[in-house]
Amino acid sequence: MKIIFTFLFVLLSVVTNAQRFDGYVVTNANDTIKCKFSLDMNIFDSTLFYDAGISKRAKIYKENGEKVKYMPSELKTVFITGPKQGDYRFVSLAEDKDHFFHEKIKGKISYYILYKGNLQGGFPLQEPYVLKDGKLVEMTGFSTRKKFAAFIIDYPELYEKWIDSNNNYKLGQMEEVIILYNEHFK
């Protein structure tokens, strides 16, 4: 029994390992606060942070050491520097004030990732979202190609290539298509 408790204690301490990374937040009043973020680390690679830990709240340490938690409705931007994955920019969106979204592409069509905890362990689930003209849509499920096509219908050549999945773009190339779309409308 003692061995089981020791094992659980060691496992719990590994899973809840957190590190601090530099960055800043931008409040709804446009105040920029330099800070450090307390982020849970990935249990399989200690140089990677667990992305899902930032989707519902940002835990920061101000320069004076004060610990503060912010909800997505309280901030515009969360910017984290230093993780192995590179710099991360999370934003709260008017269309969904319950989550911070990882901003991948900003343009006429914007592309975001929402990280969610994986109940089966391992890496967090990544749910892609597209935003255009105030409409935020999750790009998962059986009708993903059709849902995304509605966003690019005003660029007929790209739309046709997207719809013809046998000879052109695959679902995994959505970011590439968004970049082409945004460049076309600059």
C-alpha positions as CSV (number, residue, x, y, z in Angstrom):
1,M,0.0,0.0,0.0
2,K,2.9,2.4,0.8
3,I,4.4,1.7,-2.6
4,I,1.1,2.6,-4.3
5,F,0.9,6.0,-2.4
6,T,4.6,6.7,-3.2
7,F,4.0,5.9,-6.9
8,L,0.8,8.1,-7.0
9,F,2.7,11.0,-5.3
10,V,5.6,10.8,-7.8
11,L,3.2,10.5,-10.8
12,L,1.1,13.5,-9.6
13,S,4.2,15.7,-9.1
14,V,5.3,14.8,-12.7
15,V,1.9,15.6,-14.2
16,T,1.4,18.9,-12.4
17,N,4.9,20.2,-13.2
18,A,4.7,23.9,-14.1
19,Q,7.2,26.4,-15.5
20,R,7.2,30.1,-16.0
21,F,7.5,31.8,-19.3
22,D,7.8,35.5,-20.2
23,G,5.2,37.4,-22.0
24,Y,2.5,40.0,-21.7
25,V,-1.3,40.4,-21.6
26,V,-3.4,43.2,-23.1
27,T,-6.5,44.1,-21.1
28,N,-9.8,45.2,-22.5
29,A,-8.8,48.7,-21.5
30,N,-5.7,48.4,-23.8
31,D,-3.3,48.2,-20.8
32,T,-0.2,46.0,-21.5
33,I,1.0,44.1,-18.5
34,K,4.4,42.4,-18.7
35,C,4.4,39.2,-16.8
36,K,5.4,35.6,-16.4
37,F,3.0,32.7,-17.2
38,S,2.7,29.6,-15.0
39,L,2.1,26.9,-17.5
40,D,1.7,23.2,-17.0
41,M,4.3,21.3,-18.8
42,N,3.8,18.3,-21.2
43,I,4.5,15.1,-19.2
44,F,6.1,13.5,-22.3
45,D,8.4,16.4,-23.2
46,S,9.3,18.8,-20.4
47,T,10.2,21.5,-22.9
48,L,6.7,21.8,-24.2
49,F,3.8,23.4,-22.3
50,Y,0.3,21.9,-22.2
51,D,-1.6,24.1,-24.6
52,A,-5.0,23.3,-23.1
53,G,-4.0,25.0,-19.8
54,I,-4.5,28.4,-21.4
55,S,-7.8,27.9,-23.2
56,K,-10.1,29.0,-20.3
57,R,-7.9,31.2,-18.1
58,A,-4.5,32.9,-18.0
59,K,-2.5,32.5,-14.8
60,I,0.1,35.3,-14.6
61,Y,2.7,36.7,-12.3
62,K,3.1,40.4,-12.5
63,E,6.5,42.0,-12.3
64,N,5.9,42.7,-8.6
65,G,5.3,38.9,-8.0
66,E,1.5,39.2,-7.6
67,K,-0.4,36.2,-9.0
68,V,-3.5,37.0,-11.0
69,K,-5.9,34.9,-13.0
70,Y,-7.7,36.3,-16.0
71,M,-10.7,34.9,-17.9
72,P,-11.1,35.4,-21.7
73,S,-13.7,38.0,-21.1
74,E,-11.1,40.2,-19.3
75,L,-8.3,40.2,-21.9
76,K,-7.8,40.9,-25.5
77,T,-4.5,39.2,-26.0
78,V,-2.2,36.7,-24.2
79,F,1.3,36.6,-25.7
80,I,3.8,33.9,-24.4
81,T,7.5,33.9,-25.4
82,G,10.0,31.2,-24.8
83,P,8.4,27.8,-25.1
84,K,10.1,25.3,-27.4
85,Q,7.1,25.6,-29.8
86,G,7.9,29.3,-30.4
87,D,5.9,32.4,-29.4
88,Y,2.2,31.9,-28.9
89,R,-0.5,34.6,-29.3
90,F,-3.8,33.7,-27.8
91,V,-6.8,36.0,-28.2
92,S,-10.3,36.3,-26.9
93,L,-12.9,36.8,-29.6
94,A,-16.2,38.7,-29.4
95,E,-17.8,35.7,-30.9
96,D,-16.7,33.4,-28.0
97,K,-15.7,35.1,-24.7
98,D,-15.4,31.7,-22.9
99,H,-12.0,30.7,-24.5
100,F,-8.6,31.9,-25.5
101,F,-7.9,30.9,-29.1
102,H,-4.4,30.4,-30.4
103,E,-4.2,32.8,-33.3
104,K,-2.5,31.2,-36.3
105,I,-3.6,33.5,-39.2
106,K,-5.1,37.0,-39.0
107,G,-6.7,38.4,-42.2
108,K,-10.0,38.6,-44.1
109,I,-10.3,35.0,-43.0
110,S,-8.6,34.3,-39.6
111,Y,-7.6,30.8,-38.4
112,Y,-7.5,29.8,-34.8
113,I,-6.9,26.7,-32.7
114,L,-8.8,25.9,-29.5
115,Y,-6.9,23.5,-27.3
116,K,-9.0,21.2,-25.1
117,G,-7.8,18.7,-22.4
118,N,-7.6,15.1,-23.6
119,L,-9.6,13.0,-21.1
120,Q,-7.6,10.0,-22.2
121,G,-4.3,11.6,-21.4
122,G,-1.5,12.6,-23.7
123,F,-1.5,15.7,-25.9
124,P,-4.5,18.1,-25.9
125,L,-7.1,18.0,-28.6
126,Q,-6.8,20.7,-31.2
127,E,-10.0,22.1,-32.7
128,P,-9.6,24.5,-35.7
129,Y,-11.8,27.5,-36.1
130,V,-12.3,29.9,-38.9
131,L,-13.6,33.5,-38.5
132,K,-14.9,35.7,-41.3
133,D,-17.3,38.6,-41.1
134,G,-18.1,38.0,-37.5
135,K,-18.9,34.3,-38.1
136,L,-16.8,31.8,-36.1
137,V,-17.2,28.2,-37.2
138,E,-15.5,25.1,-35.9
139,M,-13.9,23.2,-38.7
140,T,-14.3,19.6,-37.6
141,G,-16.7,16.8,-38.5
142,F,-17.8,15.1,-41.7
143,S,-18.9,18.3,-43.5
144,T,-15.6,20.3,-42.9
145,R,-14.8,20.7,-46.6
146,K,-18.3,22.0,-47.3
147,K,-18.3,24.3,-44.2
148,F,-15.0,25.8,-45.2
149,A,-15.9,26.2,-48.9
150,A,-18.7,28.6,-47.8
151,F,-15.9,31.0,-46.5
152,I,-14.0,31.1,-49.8
153,I,-16.9,31.1,-52.3
154,D,-16.1,34.8,-53.2
155,Y,-12.8,33.6,-54.7
156,P,-14.1,31.2,-57.4
157,E,-10.8,29.7,-58.6
158,L,-9.7,28.8,-55.1
159,Y,-13.2,27.6,-54.2
160,E,-13.2,25.2,-57.2
161,K,-9.8,23.8,-56.3
162,W,-10.9,23.3,-52.7
163,I,-14.1,21.5,-53.7
164,D,-12.1,19.2,-56.1
165,S,-10.3,17.3,-53.3
166,N,-9.1,14.5,-55.6
167,N,-6.7,16.7,-57.5
168,N,-6.0,19.7,-55.3
169,Y,-6.2,20.7,-51.7
170,K,-6.7,18.2,-48.8
171,L,-8.3,19.0,-45.5
172,G,-4.9,19.3,-43.8
173,Q,-4.0,22.2,-46.2
174,M,-6.7,24.6,-44.9
175,E,-4.1,27.0,-43.5
176,E,-2.4,27.1,-46.9
177,V,-5.7,27.9,-48.6
178,I,-6.5,30.6,-46.0
179,I,-3.1,32.3,-46.7
180,L,-3.8,32.2,-50.5
181,Y,-7.3,33.6,-49.9
182,N,-6.0,36.5,-47.7
183,E,-3.2,37.3,-50.2
184,H,-5.7,37.5,-53.0
185,F,-7.8,40.0,-51.1
186,K,-5.0,42.3,-49.9
